[in-house]
């Protein structure tokens, strides 16, 4: 029995979370869910988008499944996603990008993983105005040797564990000679320890171009926070968009698995949202929990439903769509 924190989220979050829970349980995994509220619903109830009971639950369970959360713009509230990463030192963001038959995309047979450093550099929150009139601002990107080593080592260990053959380090060391140079030096040093895995490095602008020209040349990609944020969305676009994009935030003591798309409040409660990204995030979570057989069954069922294209939501089949719950039910029917 696994005890897992469930954060349904905002907008479409609760509906896709309900479907994901049903799929995971139908696969035969025994889960006790601790359901907690964060985001807009928590602001309404607790005046805080990240109440203490959410943190307490994750400290107990060490694992969470999270729907999309909204941070009000200009309200003074902190980003829940960033706050969770900092609170639990979730230093590794893992974003697979995989092609599925039946999903319109520019490429077929893409299967790559982006490993993004999640706590340092320009997203560390070290920024300020530098004059009283607020006409200029400064952001400081801090890259440490320890932070670089643990994310690069995570990427190589991930590659080895999952039978991947190559790790590409992405950087801008030609211009950012100190921060980018440090990250690249650490990457080369760590990579030399993994003789069974091919290593290479690419400058970020060339990397973006190469991913668009031929994404099949890449396997595992490791990079810093800002570059990883951009490249992971680019990779999702190569295989059909964020509707099929799961993500994992991994630390030493906790892991949070999520759909990385937005909360889509305009279709909340209308049974229109595609639940696949959160279901696939659940697949990543099951693998983290060593429930490999159940994870494989769910992923296979999702792939089958997508390839048939008959019981999918309107983003995948605008002419004859089904609803969120119906798509989830079809995935459950195809579990084998």
N, C-alpha and C positions, 0 to 999 in steps of 0.2 A: 504494500500500500504506500503510495506516494502522497504526501501532503504538499499542495501547490497553491500559491497565492494567485488569485484571478483578479485582474484589474480590467473590467469590461471596457472602460473608456467612455468617450463622448460620441455624439452623433450616431453613426452606424455601428459604433463599437459594441454596444450591448447585443445587437442582433447577430453580428458575425461571431461574437464570443459565445453566444448560446449554441450556435451551430458547431463551432469548433469543439466545444465541450462534448456535445453529443457524438461527434465523430471520434474523438479520442477515447471516449468510454466504450463506444461500439467496437473499437479495435481490441477490447479486452483488457485494457490497462486499468488497474484499480487506483483511483485517485480520490482523495478527499480535498475538496476545494475550499479555500478560505477566500470568500468574495469580499473585496474592499473597494471603496470608491476613491477616485482621484480625478483631477481635471475640473471641468465646468460643474459637474454634478456635486463635487466636493466643495467647490466655492459656494454654491447655493446652500449647502447643508452645514458646512463647517467653517466657512469663510477662509478656506485655505485649499489651494489646489493639490497639496500633498500633505494630508493629515498624518499625524504621528502613527495612527493605527496601521497605515499602509506600510510604513517603515518597520514597525514592530512585526507585522506579519511576514515580511520578507526576511527579517532577521531570524525568525523561527523556521521558515520553510526552506530558505536559501534558493528557491526557484519560483519564478513568476511568469505567467502568461498575460500579456498586456495588449489590449486593443488600442486604437488611436486616441491620443489625448490632445486637447486644444489648450494653448496658453493664450489668454486674452491679450490682444495687442494694446500696448500703451497703458496697461492697468497697474504696472508695478509688481505683478506676480512673477515669480521665477518660472522658468521652463521646467516642467515636471520631468521631462526626459533627461535634461542636463543634470537636474538635481539628483535623480536616481543614480546616474552614472557616477557622480561625485560621491554620494553617500556610501555606495557600496564598492567604490573603486573598480568599476566595470571597464577595465582598460582595453578590452578587445571587442571590437564590433565586427561581426562576421555576416557578410551579405552574399549568399549564393545567387548566381544568375544562370538559370537553366532554361533552355528552349523546351516547349511542350508542343507536340503535334496538336493541330487544331486551333492553335493560338496565332493569330496574324502577327508576323514580325518580319524584320528584314533578313534574319538569318535563321538557319536550322542547325541543330546539333551543337549549340553553344552550351558549355558547362564549365563555368569558371567561378571562383570564389574570391571576394575582396575582403582582406583582413585590414581593418582600419584602427589605428591608435585612437583611443576614445577619450582621453583625459587631458592631453597636453596641447601644446602649440597654440594656435590662434583661438581655440574654443575654450581656453582655460579661464576666460573671463577677466583677464588683466587689461583693462582699457579705461581711458579717461579723456576728458577734454583738456587741452593744454593751454587754453586762454580763457579769461573771464567771459568773453562774449560768445564762447562756444562755436567759434568759427573754424576750429581745427581739433581733430581728435587723434588719439594714438592707441593702437592695439599692440600688445607685446606677445609674441609667440615664443614660448619656452619649450625647448626640446632637451630632455635629459638623457644621459647615457643609460641609466637604469630603465627609464620608460621605453627607450628605443630597443634595448636588448630584450625586454620581456615581450614586446609585441612581435618583434622579428622571430624570436624563438617560438612564440605561439604559432606563427605562420608556418614555420618549418615542421614543428611537431604535428600541426594539423595536416600538412601535406603528407607526412610519413604515415600517420594514422589512417588516412583516407585513401591511400594508394595514389596520391598525386605525384607528378613527375617533375614539376618545375615551379620555382618561386621567382616572381619578378618584383624587385624593389623599385618603387616609384619615388622620385625626389626632384629637387631643384637645386642640387648642390653646385651647379655652375654659377648661379647667382646668389643663392642663400648659402654662402660658403661655410658659415659657422653652424647654423641649425641644420640645414640640409646636408652639409658635409659631415656633421656628427652622426646623423641618422644613417647616411650611406656607409660611413666607416664601420659603424656597429653592425650593419647588415652584412657587409662583406666578411667581417670577422666571424659572426655567428654562422653564416652560410658555409664557411669553410669546414665547419664541424659536421656537415651533413653531406658526405660524399655520395650518397645514393640519390640525391636530388639535384637537378640542374639549377643553376643560379644565373640570374642576369639582372641588370638594372637599366631603367629608362628614365629620362627626364620627362616631367609631367606633361608638357605640351606635346611632345612626340608621342607619349603614351596615349593621350586622348585621341590623336589622329590614328594611331595604329589599332586601337580598339574598334574604331569605326570602319577602318579599311578591312581588318580581318581579326575578329575577336577569337577565332579558333586557335590562334598562336599562343594564347595565355591559359594559365591553369590556376595557380594561386597568386594573388597580387597582394603585396603588403606595402602600406604607405602611411603617411602622417594624417593627422585629423582632418584638416581642410581638404586636402587632395582626395582622401578616402571618401569624404562626404560627397564630393562631386562625381568621382568615378563610379561609385556604387549606384547612383541614380542613372548615370550614363549607361552602365551595364544593364540595368533594369529596362531601359528604353530599347536596348538591342534585342531583348527577348519578349517584348510585348507590353511592358509598362509595370507600374507599381502594384497593379492589382494581383500580381503573382509573385510579389517580392517579400519574402520573409527576412527577418533579421534577428540576430542574437547579440546580446551584450553580456560578456563573460568576465568575471573576476575570480579571485582566489576563493571567495567565500559566498558568492551569490551569482546567479545568472538570470537574466530577464529576456524573454523571447517575445517578439512583437511583429505585428504587421506595420510596415514602414510607411504606408500611405496615410492620407489625411482622414479626418473624421467625417467629411462630406455631410454636414448638417442639412443640406438641401434635400437629401433623400433619406434622412433618418426616419425610421419607423415605417417605411414604405415597402419593405421586403424586396428591395432592388439591389442591394449591395452584394458584390462578389466576396464570398467568404474564404476564397482560396489562399490568400496571403496569410491569414491568421491560422488556417489549418496547416499550412506548410511550416509556419513558425512552430506550431505544435509538434510537427515532425522533427524539427531541429531539437526541440525540448526533449522529446522521447529519446533521441539518440544521446543527448547529454545524460539522461537518466539510465542509459544502457538498456533501454527497451527497444532494441534494434529491430526485432521481428515485427512488432506493431508499427514502428515507424515506416518500415519498408512496405507493409500492407497498405497503409494510408497513402503513401506517396504513389504507389502503383494505382490505387483506386482514383486518386485525383487525376493522374495522367490519363487514365482510361476515359473518365468523364469529359475531360478537356478535349481529347482526341475525337470523341464521338460528336461533341458540339451540340447535342440536343437538349441536355438538361443543364444549361449554363445561363448565367445572368446576362443582361442586355449589353454589357460592355463587350461580351464575347460572342453574342448572337443577337444582334439588334432586331433581326426579322422575326424571330420566334423564341424569345427568352422565357426562362422560368424565374421564380423568385429565389431569394436567399435560402429559405428553408427547404425548398424543393431541390435546389442544387446540393445542399448538404445531405438530404435524404438519399439522393442518387449516389453520392459518394459512399454512403453507408451501405447501400445495396450492393456496391461493387467491391466491398471488402472481402478478401478471400484468403 
